[in-house]
């Protein structure tokens, strides 16, 4: 499990590095004379946000795996942690990943819209429709899981 945690941390560092490269590209585009009008800065900034977001999630995954499966926290230390760092188990990590996938898809859709430069087509609605269906499916799973838990508790 420690290898998985270390791998997630290395992946997070790579995502932060990639986000930095995207920001450098945006800065370079903005500072290059004559190029700013031809090329938009919004796309690399959106890609940077996407990379940083995924990097943050990988840090949370690395921490969750390490603390949940490898190391034991000293008594009382868990109470001092912020809520977002308290990992309840693998299910919570999977839910976090699913939520991030939705956000990443939204960022990708925003990038597609910006890159379209006003030339929108009906086929571009496939991605937001997919995002909506994934979000609804996750919500239904969440509601179903909560309902099943209360029914199981009521049966005893």
Secondary structure, DSSP 4 states (H G I P E B T S, - for coil): -HHHHHHHHHHHHHHHHHHHHHHHHHHHHHHSTTTTTTS-SHHHHHHHHHHHHHHHHHHHHHHHHIIIII--PPTTHHHHS-GGG----HHHHHHHHHHHHHHHHHHHHHHHHHHHTT---GGGHHHHHHHHHHHHHHHHHHHHHHHHHHHHHHT-
